Amino acid sequence: MIYLLLKIATKMSGEMDKPLISRRLVDSDGSLAEASSEAPRVGILGTGDFARSLATRLVGSGFNVVVGSRNPKRVVGLFPSAAQVTFQAEAVSSPEVIFVAVFREHYSSLCGLSSQLSGKILVDVSNPTEQEHLQHRESNAEYLASLFPTCTVVKAFNVISAWTLQAGPRDGNRQVPICSDQPEAKRVVSELAHAMGFLPVDRGSLASAREVEAMPLHLLPSWKVPAILALGLFIFFYAYNFTRDVLQPYVREDKNKFYKLPLSMVNTTLPCVAYVLLSLVYLPGMLAAALQLWRGTKYRRFPDWLDHWLQHRKQIGLLSFFCAALHALYSVCLPVRISYRYDLVNLALQQVLSNKSHLWVEENVWRMEIYLSLGVLALGTLSLLAVTSLPSIANSLNWREFSFVQSTLGFVALVLSTLHTLTYGWTRAFEESRYKFYLPPTFTLTLLVPCVVILAKALLLLPCLSRRLSKIRRGWEKDSSVKFTLPMDHTLAQRTSHV
């Protein structure tokens, strides 16, 4: 059995990126062709959606598949013709590897097969619900192992969907976590996963099964905090802009500008969120460097809040790019608005009534040209950062190239965004009319964190600090030194390893 698995895995190692269920494996009736009689035999207990997809993938990968069912005549038409559908007792008699594709509450119904299953490898593919995961202290795989102590239970394939099994693995869903108490059983299932086109990942003993089963229950766990942060910033800046640009004219001047809420207000808020999020990507790095300089060592852990912040920088940066891209799209839509056309007509009427034939203001023209150019450059640089963060692109870069793009070009994007914001503000921060309800213009608030980051970066580039930080990151520690002393006794020196 193991030899045949290795043989199939070796034969298919050069075709890992190709769909394993190809057209040449399909009969005229739409079912998979018969596998070779020498192919290893794999059993499946269960007839649900996952079991059917699993049987399709196994047959397409060159295995002989036998499916065990309590009523084989009723479900035989749901499986490929190459798969044998029979009763459970017969299905588990010959295969050495058996997939258990039934729910946890039905495990006890399999206890009658204990004698036939003795010594075999059971692959548990089940997943609990969130309520079941919290209710049961042991994993489904551990529970299955307690019911069948004479079997070897392996937890695997629970993170793979039925659709992935049918359509074929892709880069994003290729990995299959595997855990078991028996290394040999893990090796067999790993070779089987390889033959199916997946990438097995060893997650240790069966005690890790609870963690593996929790993986499908998480909904973007690394995005939760960054998404809440982005949403909180959006609500804050939207409320702030609403107070200044809509509520103040309505209260003080009796002007109705609520039409700005769906588009103009959103477009004013998005760049604020994108700009602050981008600065928050590089702020924890500055804090970490300052902490290392203060401690004089790199061998002390960062505080948990800073460590988590550092781990979420990628997600924060991608959300910054998302908001910046939306801002660019909203800005393109601004001239299409009916209100914008009305403003142009009103401006033309005012020009005619005031007998002004020329309204060209050189300063405003140059300001807008520079403002838009810097915005395009900032968005382009930010796009490069977002593309480079994709695993397929990042894997093609060495560490120096990746660090240059994410660190150096990322800081360039922050500087360009700062210049873009300053050009937009120009002299508005010094005009009294801009302080509505005594609130400063929004762009002045967004400049606070980025300017702190840029100033901190400039300080860290000073030779006195950059050299010290470089020494610390190469292993140097303040007020300590490593001394190597040779033993006085020559015989002891011969028995001592000087590494």
BAKOL-607414 format. One record per residue: y negated, x, z of N, C-alpha, C in turn; residue in one letter. Coordinates in steps of 0.1 Angstrom, whole numbers, plus 5000, padded with zeros to 4 digits. Example, Ala and Ser with C-alpha at 12.3 -4.5 7.8 and 13.67 -1.06 7.14 Angstrom:
BAKOL-607414
505751325078504551235078503351325078a/502251285071501151375071500051295079s/
end
This chain:
BAKOL-607414
501250085000500050005000498750095000m/498750185009497550275010497450364998i/498550414992498550494980497950414968y/498350284967497850204956496450174957l/495950154970494550134972493750254968l/494150374972493550494968493550514953l/494650474946494750494932493650404925k/493550284929492650184923491150234926i/490950274938489550324942489150444933a/490150534931489850654923489550614908t/490350524903490250484889488850414887k/488350344897487150264895485950334900m/486050454905484850524911483750544901s/484150564888483050584878482450464873g/482950344877482450224872481950134883e/481350194894480950124906479750034902m/478850084892477650004890477849894879d/479149884874479349784864479949654871k/479649534866480249414871481749424870p/482449394881483849404882484549294875l/483949174875484549054868483849054854i/484449114845483849124831484549014823s/484049004811484548904802485948924797r/486349054797487649084792488749044802r/488249014815489248964825489348814825l/488648754816488648604816489548544805v/490348454809491148384799490348284791d/490948224781490348124774490047994782s/490747974793490547864801489547884812d/488948004812487948034822488448094835g/489748124836490248184848490548324846s/490748404857490948544856492348574851l/492448684844493748724839494648774850a/495948774847496948824856496848974859e/496949004872496949144876498249214874a/498249344874499549424872500449394883s/501749394880502749374890502749494901s/502249614897502249724906500949724914e/500049634912498849624920499149584935a/498449634944498649604958498449454961p/499149404970499149264973498249234986r/497349144984496349114995496448964998v/496548925011496548785014495248735019g/495048605018493848535023494348405030i/493848385042494148265050492848185050l/492848075043491647985042491347955027g/490747835025490547785012489047735010t/488147785018486747755017486047825005g/484747805005483947874994484048024995d/484048085007484148225008485548275003f/486548205007487948245004488048234989a/487548134982487648124967486948244961r/485648274965484948384960485648514962s/486148524974486948654977488148674968l/488848564966490048574957489548604943a/488448554938487948584925487648734924t/486948784934486548924934487749014935r/488748984943489949064945490749074932l/490948954926491648954913490949034902v/489649014902488849094892488849244895g/489249284907489249424910490649484909s/491649404904492949454901493949434912g/493749344922494649314932495549194929f/496749184934497549064935497148984947n/496748864945496148784956497048664959v/497448644972498148534976497348454986v/497148334984496248244993497148155001v/496948155014497748065023496947935026g/497547825024496847695027497847605033s/497347505041498147405047498547295037r/497747285026498047195015497747265002n/498647344997498347424985498247344973p/498947234971498847154959497447094957k/496747064968495347004968494347104963r/494447234966493447334964493847434953v/494947424947495447524938494447534926v/493847414922492947414910491647484913g/491347514925490047574929490047724928l/491247784927491347924927491747974913f/491448104910491848164897493348144895p/493748134882495148114879495948234883s/495248354883495948474887496348484901a/495648404910495948404924497048304927a/497948344936499048254940498648184952q/498648044951498347964962499647904968v/499847924981501147874987500847845001t/501947815008501847785023501447905030f/500947895042500448005050501548095054q/502748045058503848135062504248225051a/504348165039504748245028503648345023e/502448305025501348395021501248525029a/501548515041501448635050502648715051v/503748685044505048755046504948895040s/504448905027504549035021503249125021s/501949075021500849155021500649235035p/500149355034499849435046498449405051e/497549365042496149335045495949185043v/495449115053495248975052493848935056i/493148875048491748825051491848695059f/491248685070491148565078489848495075v/489848395066488648335062488548185067a/488748175080488648045087487648055098v/487147945103486247945114486947975127f/486148015137486648055150487447945156r/487047825155487747715162489047685156e/489347745144490647725138491647845140h/491147945147492048055149493348025156y/493247925166494447895173495447825165s/495047765153496047705145496947805137s/496547935138497248035131498348105141l/498348065153499148125163500648115160c/501048005152502347995148502848095138g/501948175133502248285123502348415130l/502348425143502348555151503448645147s/504648595146505748685142505548745128s/505148655119504948715105503848805104q/502748785112501548875112501749005120l/502749015127502949135136502849265128s/502049355132501849485126500949495113g/500449375110499549375098498049395101k/497249415091495849435093495149295090i/494449245099493749125098492249155096l/491649115085490249135082489449005085v/488749015096487948895100486648895093d/486348785085485148775077484248665082v/484548615094483748495099482448535105s/481548435106480248455112479948335121n/479448365133479148255142477748195139p/477548075144476148025144475348085155t/474048065155473148125166473648075179e/473947945180474347885193475647945197q/476647955188477948015191477748165195e/476848235189476748375192476148385207h/475348295211474748305224475748245234l/476648155230477548085239478748175243q/479248245233480448335235480048475238h/480648535248480348675252481148765243r/482248725238483048815229482848775214e/482948865205482748835191483948765186s/483848705174484948635168486148735165n/485748855161486848955158487648985171a/486949005182487549035195488448915200e/487948795197488748675201490048675192y/489848705179491048705171492048815175l/491548925179492449035184493148995197a/492548915205493148875217494248775215s/494148695204495148595200496348665193l/496148775186497148845179497148995183f/497749025195497649155201498549255193p/499549205185500349295177499849325164t/498649275161497949305148496849395150c/496349455139495149535139494049455133t/492949425140491849345135490749435131v/490249405119489049485113487949375110v/486749405115485649325111484949375099k/484849295089484249345076483949225067a/483049245058482649155047481949035052f/481549025065480848905070479348905066n/478849015061477449025057477248995042v/478448975035478448955021478548805018i/477748755010477748605007478748574996s/479148454995480048414985479548434971a/478248414969477548434956477648584952w/477448674962477548814959478948854954t/479948794961481348824957481648784943l/481048674938481248624925480448694915q/479148714918478248774908478348924907a/478848994918478949134918477949194927g/478249304933477349374943476149434935p/475049434942473749494938473349594948r/472249674945471849774954471449724967d/470849604967470349554980471349494989g/472549454984473549394992474949454989n/474949584988476149654985476949704997r/476249725008476849775020477649675028q/478849725033479749645040480049715054v/479449665065479749725078481149695082p/481849795087483249785090483449845104i/484149775113484449825126485849785130c/486549865138487949845142488249955152s/489249925161489750015170490750115164d/491250095152492250175146491650245133q/491450375134490850445122491550425109p/492850425110493650405098493450275091e/493350165099493050035094491650035088a/490650105094489350105088489350175075k/490150285074490250355061490850275050r/491850195053492450105043491450005038v/490749935048489749835044488549895037v/488250025040487150085033487450115019s/488750165017489150185003489250054995e/489649945002489649814995488249774991l/487249795000485849764997485349844986a/485649974985485350064974485850004961h/487149964961487749914949487049784944a/486449714954485749594950484349614946m/483849744947482549774942481449774953g/481949774966480949774977480949914984f/480049934993479850065000480150035014l/481350085019481650055033480850145043p/480450095054479750165064480450155077v/480850265083481650265095480750235107d/480950125114480150085126480950115139r/481950185139482650225151483850135155g/483950115168485150035173484849885172s/485849805176485749665175484749605184l/484349685194483249645204481949625196a/481749685185480549675177480549545168s/481649465169481749345160480649245164a/480349235177479349135180477949175174r/477649295173476449345167476449315152e/477649345146477849325131477749175128v/478249085137478248945134476848885136e/475948965144474548915146473748945134a/474149035125473349075113472948955105m/473848865100473448755092472548655099p/472448665112471648565120470248605120l/469948725117468548775118467848745105h/466648685106465848655094464648755094l/464848865086463848965084463349015097l/464249075105463849115119462649225119p/462649315110461649415110460349365105s/460249245100459049185094458349085104w/459049055115458448955124457148995130k/457049115136455849155142454749185132v/455049255121453949265111453449135105p/454349035103453948915098453048835108a/453448845121452548775131451248845132i/451248975131449949055131449049015119l/449649005107448848975095448348825096a/449148735101448748595103447648585113l/447748665124446748655134445348715129g/445448825121444248875115443548775106l/444448705098443948615088443248495095f/443848445106443248335113441948375119i/441948495125440648545131439548555121f/439748625110438748645100438348515093f/439348435091438948305084438048225093y/438448215106437548145116436148205117a/436148335117434848405118434048385105y/434548385093433848355081433448215080n/434348125085433947985085432747955094f/432748025105431548005114430248055108t/430348165101429148225096428648155083r/429648135074429248095060429347945058d/429947865066430047725064429447645076v/429847675088429347605099427847625102l/427447755101426047785103425047715094q/425347715080424447645071424447495074p/425547445078425647295080424847255093y/424947345103424247305116422747335115v/422347455109420947495109420147445097r/420847435086420047405073420547275067e/421547205073422047075068422647095054d/423247205051423847225038425347215039k/425947135030427347115030428047225021n/428747315027429447415019430947415023k/431447305026432847295029433747315017f/433147305005433947324993434447464992y/433947555000434347695000435647725007k/436147625014437247645023438547685015l/438847615004440147644997440147784990p/439047824984439147944976438248064981l/436948034982435948134985436248194999s/436548105009436748155022438048235023m/439048195015440348275015440048405008v/439348404998439048534991438248624999n/437348575008436548655017437448715028t/438448635032439248675043440348775039t/440948765028442048845023441748995023l/440549035018440249185018440049235032p/439549155041439449195055440749225061c/441749135059443049155065443749275058v/443649295045444249405038443749535043a/442449545045441749665049442149705063y/442149605072442449635086443949675087v/444849605080446249635080446549775075l/445849815064445949955059445550055069l/444550035077444050125087445150135098s/445750015101446750015112448050085108l/448250115095449350195091449250335095v/447950395095447750535098447150555112y/446850455119446350465133447450515142l/448650465142449650515151449950665149p/449850715137450050855134449050935141g/447850895141446750965148446950965163m/447450845168447650835183448850925187l/449850935178451051015181450651165181a/449751205171449351345171448451375183a/447551285187446751315199447651325212a/448651245212449551245224450351375224l/450751425213451451555213450551665216q/449251665212448351765215448051765230l/447951645236447651635250448851685259w/450051645255451251685262451551835259r/451251885248451652015244453052035241g/453751925237455151935233455551815224t/456551835216457051725208458351665214k/458851715225460151685231460051575241y/458951505242458851385251458751255242r/459351155246459351035239458050965239r/457650905228456450825227456650695235f/455650635240455750495246456450405237p/457150305242457850205234456950135224d/455750095228454850025219454450105208w/454250235210453850325199455050355190l/456250365196457450395188457750275179d/457650155184457850035176456750025165h/455550055168454450055159454750155147w/455150275150455450365140456650315131l/457550245136458650195129458350085119q/457250015122456749895114455749935104h/455450065102454350095093454650055079r/455850065074456150025060455849885058k/456349795067456149655065454649615066q/453849685075452449655076451749705063i/452149815057451549865045451849765033g/453049715032453449625022452649495023l/452449445035451649325037450149355034l/449649475036448349505032448249505017s/449149555010449149554995449249404990f/450049324997450149184993448849114994f/448149135005446849065007445749124997c/445849254994444949314984445149254970a/446449244967446749184954446249044952a/446448964963445948824963444448824962l/443748914969442348924968441848944953h/442649034946442249064932442448934924a/443548864926443848744918442748634921l/442448614934441448524937440048554931y/439748684931438448724925438348694911s/439548714903439548674889439248534887v/439748444897439548304895438148254899c/437348334905436048284910435148234899l/435048304887434148254877434648124871p/435848084873436447964867436047834875v/435547854887435247744895434047664890r/434047534892432947444888431747474896i/431847504908430747544917430047664911s/430747764906430147884901429347844888y/429847754880429047714868427747644872r/427847564883426647494888425647594893y/426047694899425147794905424447874893d/425147894882424547964871423447874864l/423847744863422847654858421547644867v/421747634880420647624889419847754888n/420447874887419747994886418948004873l/419547954862418747944850417547854851a/417747734857416547644859415447714868l/415847774878414847844886414147954879q/414848024870414148124862413148064852q/413547954846412547884837411347834845v/411647764856410447704864409547814869l/410047934872409248034878408648124867s/408948094854408348164843408748314843n/410048344848410548484848411448494836k/411148584828412048604816413048714818s/412948794829413848904831414248914846h/415548894850415948904864416849024866l/416749124858417549244859417149324871w/418049344881417749424893418749544892v/418149664889418849784887419749824898e/419249804911420049844922421249764924e/421149624922422349534923423349564912n/422849594901423849624890424649744893v/424049854897424749974900425649954912w/425249874922426049854934427349774930r/427249674922428349594918429349674909m/428749754900429649844892430449934900e/429750004909430550094918431450024927i/431049914932431849834942433149794935y/433149734922434349694915435149814911l/434549924907435350034903436150094915s/435550104927436250154939437350054943l/437049924941438149834945439349844936g/439149864923440249884914441050004917v/440350114920440950244923441750234936l/441150164946441950144959443150054957a/443049954949444249864946445349944938l/444850024929445850104921446550204930g/445850274939446550364948447450294957t/447050184962447850104971449150054964l/448950024951450149974944451150094943s/450650214941451550324940452350344953l/451650324965452250334978453350224979l/453050104975454049994976455250024967a/455050074955456150094946457050214952v/456450314957457150424962457950394975t/457550284982458350244994459650174990s/459850134978461050074974462250174974l/463350134980464450234981464850304968p/464950224957465350284944464350394940s/463050384943462050484939462050594949i/462050554962462050654973463250754972a/464450704968465550794967465450894956n/464650874946464450964935463451074939s/462751064950461751164954462351254965l/461951384965462251464976461251434988n/461551504999460751465011459251505009w/459051615003457651655001456851564992r/457551514981456851424972456651284979e/457651244986457451114993456351125004f/456351235011455251255021453951265015s/453851325004452551334997451951194993f/452851114987452450984983452050894994v/452950895004452750795015451650845025q/451550975027450551025037449251055030s/449251155020448051195014447351085006t/448151034996447550924988447250804996l/448050775006447750665015446450675022g/446150795026444850825033443750815022f/443950855010442950844999442750694996v/443750614997443550464995442650405006a/442850455018442050415029440550455028l/440350575023438950625021438350545009v/439050514998438550434987438250294992l/439050235000438850105006437550105014s/437350215022436150225030434950225022t/434950315011433850325002433550184995l/434650114992434549984986433849884995h/434149895008433549805017432149845020t/431849975021430450015023429549975012l/430049994999429249954988429049804987t/430049724992429749584992428649555003y/428749615014427749585024426449635021g/426349765016425049825012424149825023w/422949755023422049755034422049615041t/423049535039423149405045423249415061r/423849515065424049535080422649545087a/421649585080420349605086419349495084f/419849385077418949275075419149165085e/418049115091418149025102418748895098e/418548855085418948725080420548715079s/421148835079422648845077423348815090r/422648805101423248785115423148635118y/424048565113424148415114424748385128k/424148295135424648265149424748395157f/423848495154423848625160425148705158y/425948665148427148735145426948825134l/427448955135427249055125428049015112p/427649075101428449045089429949085091p/430749015084432249045085432649185082t/432049245072432449375068432149475078f/431149455087430949555098432049555108t/432749435110433849435119435049505113l/435249485100436449555094436349705093t/435149755094434949895093435249975106l/435449905117435549965130436850055131l/437949985129439250055130439450165119v/439150135106439250235096438350365098p/437150335103436250455106436850535117c/437450475127438050555138439250635132v/440050575124441150655118440650765109v/439650745101439050855093438450965101i/437750925112437151025120438251105128l/439351035132440451105139441151205129a/441351165117441951245107441051365104k/439751355104438851465101438951565113a/439051515125439151605137440451675137l/441551615133442851675133442951785121l/442051775112442051875101441352005105l/440651995116439952115121440952225124l/440652355120441652455122442252475136p/441352455146441752475160442752365164c/442652245159443652145162444852135153l/444552165140445652155130446752265133s/446252385136447152495139447952465152r/447352415162448052385174449052275172r/448652175165449552065162450752115154l/450552195144451552255136452552335144s/452052415154452952495163453752395171k/453152295176453952195185455052135177i/454752095165455752025157456852125152r/456652255153457652355150458452395162r/458152335173458952365185458252435197g/456952475194456152545205455852445216w/455852485229455552405240454452475249e/453552395254452552445263453052485276k/452652605281452952655295454452675296d/455152705286456552735287456952835276s/457952915278458453005268459953025271s/460653055260462153075261462353225262v/462953265272463253415274464753435273k/465153535265466453575263466753705271f/467653705280468053825288469453865286t/469753995284471054035283471754065296l/472954025298473654055311473754205314p/473654245326473754385330475154445328m/476154355331477554405330477954405315d/478354525310478754545296479954455293h/480954435302482054355299481754205298t/480754165307480254025306479454005293l/478754105288478054095276478954075264a/480154135265481054115254481653975253q/481653905265482253775265481153665264r/479953705262478853615261478353595247t/478253475243477753445229476253445229s/475553535221474153535221473653455209h/473453325210473053245199471553205201v/
end
